[in-house]
Amino acid sequence: MDFQRQFVLLYLYDATTLKPLYYRIFPGNMKDVSTLKNTISISGLEQCVYIADKGFFSEANIVELERLNMQYIIPLRRVNKKIPYHQIKDIELTENYFEHAERFIFHAQGFKLENRTIELFLDGKLKEQEKNDYLKRINTLPEDFSKAKFNEKIIAMEP
């Protein structure tokens, strides 16, 4: 319920140097995928991959990105029914992992679903943080969060 003015700062970064190449400021909360496409066109870049946070994920946004022939990487929310949790059940027993930000991330074999590629990763630190955050909310917002609901959600948090 924060009614302060908001803006979106959209950066385009170079994949090899990780330095910003172009930026644009938009008022409010950007919801229109075509704004991304226009920004890429205005910048003069020819190859660009849009990387978003999971808050941007919606079927409508994905369909629009694909309609505009844009490449993208967007995480799925844990509750997404397209995630085959059985595929990451024993992920920590595999040799498929890498180090990132001083922690290890496990990776399962990617798969195709509806002409899209879905990659599965497990970040144990993030998983524990999500559990802790939910349990804290039981104390602060008991009308919306409960141990019974946590027990249901934990199934989606556990591989």
C-alpha positions as CSV (number, residue, x, y, z in Angstrom):
1,M,0.0,0.0,0.0
2,D,2.8,2.4,-0.9
3,F,1.4,5.2,-3.0
4,Q,4.6,6.9,-3.8
5,R,5.3,7.6,-7.5
6,Q,6.9,4.6,-9.2
7,F,9.0,4.2,-12.2
8,V,10.6,1.4,-14.2
9,L,14.3,1.6,-15.1
10,L,15.0,-0.7,-18.1
11,Y,18.7,-1.5,-18.8
12,L,20.1,-3.3,-21.7
13,Y,23.5,-4.9,-20.8
14,D,26.3,-6.3,-22.8
15,A,26.5,-10.1,-22.2
16,T,30.3,-10.2,-22.2
17,T,31.3,-7.1,-20.4
18,L,28.2,-6.9,-18.2
19,K,28.1,-3.1,-18.7
20,P,25.0,-1.2,-19.5
21,L,24.6,-0.3,-23.1
22,Y,21.3,1.5,-23.1
23,Y,18.7,2.5,-20.6
24,R,15.2,4.0,-20.6
25,I,12.9,5.2,-17.8
26,F,9.2,4.6,-17.8
27,P,6.6,6.0,-15.4
28,G,4.6,3.6,-13.2
29,N,4.6,-0.1,-13.5
30,M,5.5,-1.4,-17.0
31,K,3.0,-4.0,-18.1
32,D,3.2,-3.8,-21.9
33,V,5.6,-6.2,-23.5
34,S,5.7,-4.2,-26.7
35,T,7.5,-1.5,-24.7
36,L,10.4,-3.9,-24.3
37,K,10.4,-4.6,-28.0
38,N,10.3,-0.9,-28.8
39,T,13.2,-0.2,-26.4
40,I,15.3,-2.9,-28.1
41,S,14.5,-1.4,-31.5
42,I,15.3,2.2,-30.4
43,S,18.6,1.0,-28.9
44,G,19.8,-0.4,-32.3
45,L,20.6,-3.7,-30.8
46,E,19.9,-6.7,-33.0
47,Q,20.4,-9.6,-30.5
48,C,18.8,-9.3,-27.1
49,V,17.5,-11.7,-24.5
50,Y,14.9,-10.4,-22.0
51,I,15.6,-11.5,-18.5
52,A,12.8,-10.9,-16.0
53,D,11.9,-11.7,-12.4
54,K,9.1,-14.2,-11.6
55,G,6.7,-11.3,-11.0
56,F,6.6,-10.7,-14.7
57,F,5.5,-14.3,-15.5
58,S,2.1,-14.7,-16.9
59,E,0.8,-16.7,-19.8
60,A,-0.3,-13.5,-21.6
61,N,3.2,-12.0,-21.3
62,I,4.9,-15.2,-22.5
63,V,2.5,-15.4,-25.5
64,E,3.2,-11.7,-26.3
65,L,7.0,-12.2,-26.1
66,E,6.7,-15.2,-28.4
67,R,4.4,-13.3,-30.8
68,L,7.1,-10.5,-31.0
69,N,9.8,-13.1,-31.6
70,M,11.7,-12.1,-28.5
71,Q,14.0,-14.4,-26.6
72,Y,13.4,-14.5,-22.9
73,I,14.3,-16.0,-19.6
74,I,11.7,-15.8,-16.9
75,P,11.5,-17.9,-13.7
76,L,8.3,-19.8,-13.0
77,R,6.6,-19.4,-9.6
78,R,6.9,-22.4,-7.4
79,V,3.2,-23.0,-7.5
80,N,3.3,-23.3,-11.3
81,K,1.7,-26.7,-12.2
82,K,4.1,-27.1,-15.2
83,I,7.0,-27.8,-12.9
84,P,7.7,-31.5,-12.7
85,Y,9.0,-31.7,-9.1
86,H,9.6,-35.4,-9.4
87,Q,12.5,-34.5,-11.8
88,I,14.4,-32.8,-9.1
89,K,13.7,-35.2,-6.3
90,D,17.3,-36.4,-6.0
91,I,18.9,-33.5,-7.7
92,E,21.5,-33.0,-4.9
93,L,22.9,-36.5,-5.6
94,T,23.9,-35.5,-9.1
95,E,27.1,-34.0,-10.5
96,N,25.1,-31.2,-12.1
97,Y,25.8,-28.1,-10.0
98,F,27.7,-24.8,-10.2
99,E,28.8,-22.1,-7.8
100,H,27.0,-18.7,-7.8
101,A,27.2,-16.0,-5.2
102,E,29.1,-18.2,-2.8
103,R,26.6,-21.0,-2.8
104,F,25.9,-24.0,-5.0
105,I,23.0,-24.3,-7.4
106,F,21.9,-27.7,-8.7
107,H,20.6,-28.2,-12.2
108,A,18.3,-30.9,-13.6
109,Q,18.0,-31.9,-17.2
110,G,15.9,-29.3,-19.1
111,F,12.9,-30.4,-21.1
112,K,10.5,-29.1,-23.8
113,L,7.0,-28.2,-22.9
114,E,4.6,-26.5,-25.4
115,N,7.6,-25.5,-27.6
116,R,9.3,-23.9,-24.7
117,T,12.4,-25.0,-22.8
118,I,12.1,-25.3,-19.1
119,E,15.3,-25.6,-17.0
120,L,15.1,-26.7,-13.4
121,F,17.4,-25.4,-10.7
122,L,17.5,-25.9,-6.9
123,D,19.0,-23.2,-4.7
124,G,19.0,-24.7,-1.2
125,K,19.7,-21.3,0.5
126,L,16.8,-19.7,-1.3
127,K,14.5,-22.7,-0.4
128,E,15.3,-22.3,3.3
129,Q,14.8,-18.5,3.1
130,E,11.3,-19.1,1.5
131,K,10.4,-21.4,4.3
132,N,11.6,-19.0,7.0
133,D,9.8,-16.1,5.4
134,Y,6.5,-18.0,5.3
135,L,6.8,-19.1,8.9
136,K,7.4,-15.5,10.0
137,R,4.3,-14.4,8.2
138,I,2.2,-16.8,10.3
139,N,3.1,-14.6,13.3
140,T,2.6,-11.3,11.6
141,L,-0.3,-12.0,9.3
142,P,-2.2,-15.0,10.8
143,E,-5.4,-14.2,8.8
144,D,-3.5,-15.0,5.6
145,F,-0.9,-17.5,6.7
146,S,-1.1,-20.6,8.8
147,K,0.9,-23.7,9.6
148,A,-1.7,-25.8,7.8
149,K,-1.2,-23.7,4.6
150,F,2.6,-24.0,5.1
151,N,2.3,-27.8,5.3
152,E,0.5,-27.7,1.9
153,K,3.0,-25.3,0.3
154,I,6.0,-27.2,1.6
155,I,5.1,-29.9,-0.9
156,A,5.8,-27.4,-3.7
157,M,9.0,-26.3,-2.0
158,E,10.4,-29.9,-1.6
159,P,11.7,-31.7,-4.6
